[in-house]
Amino acid sequence: MEFDWSEDDLQHRAEFQAFLREFLPADWEELSEGGPGSDVQAKFSRQFCHELAERGWLTQHWPSEYGGHDAPPWRHSIIGEECWAIGEPRGPQYMNVNWIGPAVMRFGSDQQKHDHLPPISRGEVLWCQGFSEPEAGSDLVALRTSALRDGDDYVINGSKIWTSYVNHADFIILLVRTDPKSTKHRGISVLLVPMDTPGIEVREIPSVVGERYFHEVFFTDVRVPTSVCLGPEHEGWGVVTYALQYERVGAARYARAALSLDRLAELARERGLLEDPLVVDRLAEARTLCEAARMLTYRVIDQRAHDLPPTTDTQIARVANTSADYRVGELAVEILGPEALEYGSFADANFRLAMTAGVAVGATEVQLNMIAARHLELPRE
Ligand SMILES: Cc1cc2nc3c(=O)[nH]c(=O)nc-3n(C[C@H](O)[C@H](O)[C@H](O)COP(=O)(O)OP(=O)(O)OC[C@H]3O[C@@H](n4cnc5c(N)ncnc54)[C@H](O)[C@@H]3O)c2cc1C
């Protein structure tokens, strides 16, 4: 097996790094501190993604019929690593290219593909994800937001919570119950809803993660045509599980964790802390976690490159990524002490993000449950 990047891939990375040096503003680090949901970053992401699209890099891994260049998923992972490591200049659009577009490709009608894929591949549109509800997080099938048929329309009522980036979104990919008598995984559908539809209200939830990161979204008699349903009506659970497999390894957390670790090691060196074997040992241990997360993520990308169906390797990679991220955040506090929690410092920004990583896209415990049941085939209680 060949573990090295090809010459072409190395050149692609070098070109992309040169583009970042040229295109990102000098104060990017400061600017990116508010996170992808901040006003300034959401605005910047439109410019940035447009530039990426112009160079054929934004959705290069998509088929050419949908605005891509038929590139292997490895090419897209190079862009993902470089972007995530420096604070994701694609803003919320990383979700579009990682999994919302692929879900539309896989389940969308011809009209939906025509309407949604070109604007995503041109970098013109922001999407958000409306899955979680106050009583339906880890247990997502407990969702209660309903979309009931009225002629050729659905009428949506209910609310979503923790919705990232919704304040800037043009569309929401929304999980609803379309069969009011249904329970659990049945009777659920996925709708592609324009955010300017009357009856949608957004309220911010202040948080430590970043500026304008979390929101509640309320739907009151929101009327949309039934043609916005993605995939078969009442069978949205298949759509959502497909999408989540992509989302779980979409963000190259190991890349950001490894970069933060380099900065931490440099600070430790400057302060003479590398004389302490315990510090060296901890830095090495964290580096190992980052490398393990990278390798386990590559395994999932390799499966995609070979068109193989998703496996629990996705959950394993996710847990490795969030563990590496968290360990680096924690280590910064151990090594730098209270200074690591100074607002605006790289260590603080990293720690705040790392704290939530093991909750977003399904809590770590839930991922571990899946690994135990499906991968290790341990008996369920
Ligand atoms: C940074 C971030 C961004 C997010 N963005 C979005 C978004 O854009 N759209 C969206 O829809 N949602 C979003 N979420 C919500 C996220 O999907 C939920 O927080 C997650 O699914 C957990 O649900 P919950 O918060 O209701 O926690 P709960 O389900 O109440 O779980 C709380 C804790 O209980 C434990 N637990 C729960 N169930 C089990 C179990 N079966 N076994 C063992 N332990 C268990 C876990 O420790 C878990 O952390 C985001 C969350 C975060 C942190």
The ligand as an ORCA input file, in Angstrom:
! r2SCAN-3c Opt
* xyz 0 1
  C     -20.685     22.946     18.196
  C     -22.042     22.340     17.951
  C     -22.705     22.630     16.765
  C     -23.981     22.103     16.531
  N     -24.631     22.417     15.376
  C     -25.841     21.885     15.119
  C     -26.530     22.213     13.897
  O     -26.049     23.010     13.084
  N     -27.734     21.646     13.680
  C     -28.309     20.753     14.547
  O     -29.371     20.231     14.245
  N     -27.694     20.453     15.726
  C     -26.481     21.005     16.022
  N     -25.845     20.709     17.216
  C     -26.533     19.878     18.204
  C     -25.930     18.483     18.348
  O     -26.229     17.678     17.245
  C     -26.492     17.914     19.676
  O     -25.967     18.723     20.712
  C     -26.083     16.481     19.879
  O     -26.767     15.645     18.983
  C     -26.396     16.040     21.338
  O     -27.709     16.302     21.651
  P     -28.111     17.113     22.969
  O     -27.349     18.396     22.997
  O     -29.598     17.197     23.035
  O     -27.565     16.254     24.175
  P     -28.260     14.992     24.831
  O     -28.838     14.102     23.810
  O     -29.189     15.483     25.904
  O     -27.028     14.279     25.483
  C     -26.334     14.866     26.580
  C     -25.233     13.917     27.001
  O     -25.823     12.718     27.492
  C     -25.031     11.590     27.140
  N     -25.829     10.633     26.369
  C     -26.947     10.904     25.634
  N     -27.413      9.766     25.072
  C     -26.597      8.760     25.450
  C     -26.534      7.381     25.187
  N     -27.443      6.778     24.414
  N     -25.523      6.668     25.741
  C     -24.580      7.258     26.534
  N     -24.586      8.586     26.816
  C     -25.567      9.327     26.284
  C     -23.861     12.130     26.333
  O     -22.779     12.356     27.210
  C     -24.334     13.474     25.853
  O     -23.258     14.351     25.641
  C     -24.595     21.255     17.500
  C     -23.929     20.995     18.711
  C     -22.683     21.538     18.943
  C     -22.016     21.252     20.257
*
